[in-house]
Amino acid sequence: MAENLIEKYGRLKTHEVVAQFYDAVLASPRLSLYFDGIDIRGLVDHQTAFLRSVMGGPNAHTALEIAGAHRGMGITEDDFEEMIGLLVRSLERHEIEPEDIAIIEGRYRRYQEAVVAGRA
């Protein structure tokens, strides 16, 4: 069901999901390398806004903006898959229903090329 997932789960839950997601990302030997010297608190806020947008809130960013932010980082398909897996686990831990997780995952995957290839 493609209802507004923000209304269903609430804004606070999205911040908790993202905070736990970044804890897992920073614990990942593969992914943590991308975040050296990055303001994680700001990134959590930024990613929370993005998660809210894919859950039915206001649009946070375009594919072009996402591509620009990731251009030249050398993110691989495997890196992206690990990130998606960590996001899914964080959503599951916060009791997001499986069908809603599938919707969220699908919406994140729309930006896969922008993240991996750095192009929209």
MIDOSE-1310 file (N, C-alpha, C; in nm, 2 decimals, decimal comma, always signed):
residues 120
maen	+0,09/-0,12/+0,00/+0,00/+0,00/+0,00/+0,09/+0,12/+0,00; +0,07/+0,21/-0,09/+0,16/+0,33/-0,11/+0,10/+0,45/-0,04; +0,05/+0,43/+0,08/+0,01/+0,55/+0,16/+0,13/+0,63/+0,20; +0,10/+0,74/+0,26/+0,21/+0,83/+0,31/+0,27/+0,76/+0,44
liek	+0,39/+0,70/+0,42/+0,45/+0,63/+0,53/+0,49/+0,72/+0,64; +0,51/+0,84/+0,62/+0,55/+0,94/+0,73/+0,43/+0,95/+0,82; +0,31/+0,96/+0,77/+0,19/+0,96/+0,85/+0,17/+0,83/+0,93; +0,21/+0,72/+0,87/+0,19/+0,59/+0,93/+0,29/+0,57/+1,05
ygrl	+0,42/+0,61/+1,02/+0,52/+0,58/+1,12/+0,57/+0,69/+1,20; +0,55/+0,81/+1,15/+0,59/+0,93/+1,23/+0,73/+0,98/+1,20; +0,75/+1,11/+1,22/+0,88/+1,17/+1,18/+0,99/+1,13/+1,28; +0,96/+1,11/+1,41/+1,06/+1,07/+1,50/+1,12/+0,94/+1,47
kthe	+1,04/+0,84/+1,42/+1,09/+0,71/+1,39/+1,19/+0,72/+1,28; +1,17/+0,81/+1,18/+1,26/+0,82/+1,07/+1,40/+0,86/+1,12; +1,41/+0,95/+1,21/+1,54/+0,99/+1,26/+1,60/+0,88/+1,34; +1,53/+0,80/+1,41/+1,58/+0,69/+1,49/+1,63/+0,58/+1,39
vvaq	+1,56/+0,55/+1,28/+1,60/+0,46/+1,18/+1,74/+0,50/+1,12; +1,75/+0,63/+1,08/+1,87/+0,68/+1,02/+1,99/+0,68/+1,11; +1,96/+0,72/+1,24/+2,07/+0,72/+1,34/+2,13/+0,58/+1,35; +2,04/+0,48/+1,37/+2,08/+0,34/+1,38/+2,15/+0,29/+1,25
fyda	+2,10/+0,33/+1,14/+2,16/+0,30/+1,01/+2,30/+0,35/+1,00; +2,33/+0,47/+1,04/+2,47/+0,52/+1,03/+2,56/+0,46/+1,14; +2,50/+0,42/+1,25/+2,59/+0,34/+1,34/+2,64/+0,22/+1,28; +2,55/+0,15/+1,20/+2,59/+0,03/+1,13/+2,69/+0,06/+1,02
vlas	+2,66/+0,17/+0,94/+2,75/+0,21/+0,83/+2,89/+0,23/+0,89; +2,90/+0,31/+1,00/+3,03/+0,34/+1,05/+3,10/+0,22/+1,11; +3,03/+0,11/+1,14/+3,09/-0,01/+1,19/+3,13/-0,10/+1,08; +3,09/-0,07/+0,96/+3,12/-0,15/+0,84/+3,26/-0,12/+0,79
prls	+3,35/-0,22/+0,78/+3,48/-0,19/+0,72/+3,48/-0,14/+0,58; +3,38/-0,19/+0,50/+3,37/-0,14/+0,36/+3,32/+0,00/+0,35; +3,21/+0,03/+0,43/+3,15/+0,16/+0,41/+3,21/+0,28/+0,49; +3,26/+0,24/+0,61/+3,31/+0,35/+0,70/+3,42/+0,44/+0,63
lyfd	+3,49/+0,38/+0,54/+3,60/+0,46/+0,47/+3,55/+0,58/+0,40; +3,42/+0,58/+0,35/+3,36/+0,69/+0,28/+3,33/+0,81/+0,38; +3,34/+0,79/+0,51/+3,29/+0,89/+0,60/+3,40/+0,95/+0,69; +3,52/+0,92/+0,65/+3,63/+0,99/+0,73/+3,62/+1,14/+0,71
gidi	+3,62/+1,21/+0,82/+3,62/+1,36/+0,82/+3,48/+1,42/+0,79; +3,38/+1,33/+0,78/+3,24/+1,38/+0,75/+3,17/+1,41/+0,88; +3,09/+1,52/+0,88/+3,00/+1,56/+0,99/+2,88/+1,46/+0,99; +2,90/+1,36/+1,07/+2,79/+1,25/+1,08/+2,66/+1,31/+1,13
rglv	+2,66/+1,40/+1,23/+2,54/+1,45/+1,28/+2,46/+1,52/+1,17; +2,53/+1,60/+1,09/+2,47/+1,67/+0,98/+2,42/+1,57/+0,87; +2,50/+1,47/+0,85/+2,46/+1,37/+0,75/+2,34/+1,29/+0,79; +2,33/+1,26/+0,92/+2,21/+1,20/+0,98/+2,09/+1,28/+0,95
dhqt	+2,10/+1,41/+0,98/+1,99/+1,50/+0,95/+1,95/+1,51/+0,80; +2,05/+1,51/+0,72/+2,03/+1,52/+0,57/+1,97/+1,39/+0,53; +2,02/+1,27/+0,57/+1,96/+1,14/+0,53/+1,82/+1,12/+0,58; +1,79/+1,18/+0,70/+1,66/+1,17/+0,76/+1,56/+1,24/+0,67
aflr	+1,60/+1,36/+0,62/+1,51/+1,44/+0,53/+1,49/+1,36/+0,40; +1,59/+1,29/+0,36/+1,58/+1,21/+0,23/+1,48/+1,09/+0,26; +1,50/+1,02/+0,37/+1,42/+0,91/+0,40/+1,27/+0,95/+0,41; +1,25/+1,07/+0,48/+1,12/+1,12/+0,49/+1,06/+1,15/+0,35
svmg	+1,14/+1,19/+0,26/+1,09/+1,22/+0,12/+1,05/+1,09/+0,05; +1,13/+0,99/+0,07/+1,09/+0,86/+0,00/+0,97/+0,79/+0,07; +0,95/+0,84/+0,19/+0,83/+0,78/+0,27/+0,70/+0,87/+0,25; +0,71/+0,96/+0,16/+0,59/+1,04/+0,12/+0,60/+1,19/+0,17
gpna	+0,71/+1,23/+0,23/+0,72/+1,37/+0,27/+0,76/+1,45/+0,15; +0,79/+1,58/+0,18/+0,84/+1,67/+0,07/+0,97/+1,62/+0,01; +0,98/+1,64/-0,12/+1,10/+1,59/-0,20/+1,22/+1,66/-0,14; +1,32/+1,58/-0,10/+1,44/+1,64/-0,04/+1,55/+1,67/-0,14
htal	+1,56/+1,59/-0,24/+1,67/+1,61/-0,34/+1,64/+1,55/-0,47; +1,70/+1,60/-0,58/+1,68/+1,54/-0,71/+1,79/+1,44/-0,73; +1,77/+1,36/-0,84/+1,88/+1,26/-0,87/+2,01/+1,34/-0,91; +1,99/+1,45/-0,98/+2,11/+1,53/-1,02/+2,19/+1,58/-0,89
eiag	+2,12/+1,62/-0,79/+2,19/+1,66/-0,67/+2,25/+1,54/-0,60; +2,19/+1,43/-0,60/+2,24/+1,31/-0,54/+2,37/+1,27/-0,61; +2,36/+1,27/-0,74/+2,48/+1,24/-0,83/+2,59/+1,33/-0,80; +2,57/+1,46/-0,79/+2,67/+1,55/-0,76/+2,74/+1,53/-0,63
ahrg	+2,66/+1,49/-0,53/+2,71/+1,47/-0,39/+2,80/+1,34/-0,39; +2,78/+1,25/-0,48/+2,85/+1,12/-0,48/+2,95/+1,11/-0,59; +2,96/+1,20/-0,68/+3,05/+1,20/-0,79/+3,19/+1,19/-0,74; +3,27/+1,10/-0,81/+3,41/+1,08/-0,78/+3,44/+1,00/-0,65
mgit	+3,34/+0,95/-0,58/+3,37/+0,88/-0,46/+3,41/+0,74/-0,48; +3,38/+0,68/-0,60/+3,42/+0,55/-0,63/+3,33/+0,44/-0,56; +3,21/+0,48/-0,54/+3,11/+0,38/-0,47/+3,08/+0,27/-0,57; +3,09/+0,15/-0,53/+3,07/+0,03/-0,61/+2,92/-0,02/-0,59
eddf	+2,89/-0,11/-0,68/+2,76/-0,18/-0,67/+2,75/-0,25/-0,54; +2,86/-0,32/-0,50/+2,87/-0,39/-0,37/+2,85/-0,30/-0,25; +2,91/-0,18/-0,26/+2,89/-0,08/-0,15/+2,75/-0,04/-0,14; +2,69/-0,02/-0,26/+2,55/+0,02/-0,26/+2,46/-0,09/-0,20
eemi	+2,49/-0,21/-0,24/+2,41/-0,33/-0,18/+2,42/-0,34/-0,03; +2,55/-0,32/+0,02/+2,56/-0,33/+0,16/+2,49/-0,22/+0,23; +2,49/-0,10/+0,17/+2,42/+0,01/+0,23/+2,27/-0,02/+0,24; +2,21/-0,07/+0,13/+2,07/-0,10/+0,12/+2,04/-0,21/+0,23
gllv	+2,13/-0,31/+0,24/+2,10/-0,41/+0,34/+2,10/-0,36/+0,48; +2,19/-0,26/+0,51/+2,19/-0,20/+0,64/+2,07/-0,12/+0,67; +2,03/-0,05/+0,56/+1,90/+0,03/+0,58/+1,78/-0,06/+0,60; +1,77/-0,17/+0,53/+1,66/-0,26/+0,55/+1,66/-0,32/+0,69
rsle	+1,78/-0,35/+0,74/+1,79/-0,41/+0,88/+1,75/-0,30/+0,98; +1,78/-0,18/+0,96/+1,74/-0,07/+1,05/+1,59/-0,05/+1,04; +1,54/-0,06/+0,93/+1,39/-0,04/+0,91/+1,32/-0,16/+0,99; +1,37/-0,28/+0,97/+1,32/-0,40/+1,03/+1,32/-0,38/+1,19
rhei	+1,44/-0,34/+1,24/+1,45/-0,32/+1,38/+1,35/-0,22/+1,44; +1,31/-0,13/+1,36/+1,21/-0,03/+1,40/+1,07/-0,06/+1,37; +1,05/-0,19/+1,34/+0,92/-0,25/+1,32/+0,84/-0,18/+1,20; +0,91/-0,15/+1,10/+0,85/-0,11/+0,97/+0,80/-0,23/+0,91
eped	+0,68/-0,24/+0,86/+0,62/-0,35/+0,80/+0,69/-0,39/+0,67; +0,70/-0,52/+0,65/+0,78/-0,57/+0,53/+0,73/-0,51/+0,40; +0,61/-0,49/+0,37/+0,56/-0,44/+0,25/+0,60/-0,29/+0,24; +0,61/-0,22/+0,35/+0,65/-0,08/+0,35/+0,81/-0,07/+0,33
iaii	+0,88/-0,17/+0,39/+1,02/-0,17/+0,36/+1,05/-0,19/+0,21; +0,97/-0,28/+0,15/+0,99/-0,30/+0,01/+0,97/-0,17/-0,07; +0,87/-0,09/-0,03/+0,84/+0,03/-0,10/+0,96/+0,13/-0,08; +1,01/+0,14/+0,04/+1,12/+0,23/+0,07/+1,24/+0,19/+0,00
egry	+1,27/+0,06/+0,00/+1,39/+0,01/-0,07/+1,38/+0,04/-0,22; +1,27/+0,01/-0,28/+1,25/+0,04/-0,42/+1,27/+0,19/-0,45; +1,23/+0,27/-0,37/+1,24/+0,42/-0,39/+1,39/+0,46/-0,38; +1,46/+0,40/-0,28/+1,61/+0,42/-0,27/+1,68/+0,37/-0,40
rryq	+1,64/+0,26/-0,45/+1,71/+0,20/-0,56/+1,69/+0,28/-0,69; +1,59/+0,37/-0,69/+1,58/+0,46/-0,81/+1,70/+0,55/-0,82; +1,77/+0,57/-0,71/+1,89/+0,66/-0,71/+2,02/+0,58/-0,72; +2,02/+0,45/-0,74/+2,14/+0,37/-0,74/+2,24/+0,42/-0,84
eavv	+2,20/+0,45/-0,96/+2,30/+0,50/-1,06/+2,36/+0,63/-1,02; +2,28/+0,72/-0,96/+2,33/+0,85/-0,92/+2,43/+0,83/-0,81; +2,41/+0,73/-0,72/+2,51/+0,71/-0,61/+2,63/+0,63/-0,66; +2,61/+0,53/-0,74/+2,73/+0,45/-0,78/+2,80/+0,51/-0,90
agra	+2,74/+0,56/-1,00/+2,80/+0,62/-1,11/+2,82/+0,77/-1,10; +2,75/+0,83/-1,00/+2,76/+0,98/-0,99/+2,70/+1,05/-1,10; +2,60/+0,99/-1,16/+2,53/+1,06/-1,27/+2,38/+1,03/-1,26; +2,30/+1,13/-1,30/+2,15/+1,12/-1,29/+2,10/+1,07/-1,42
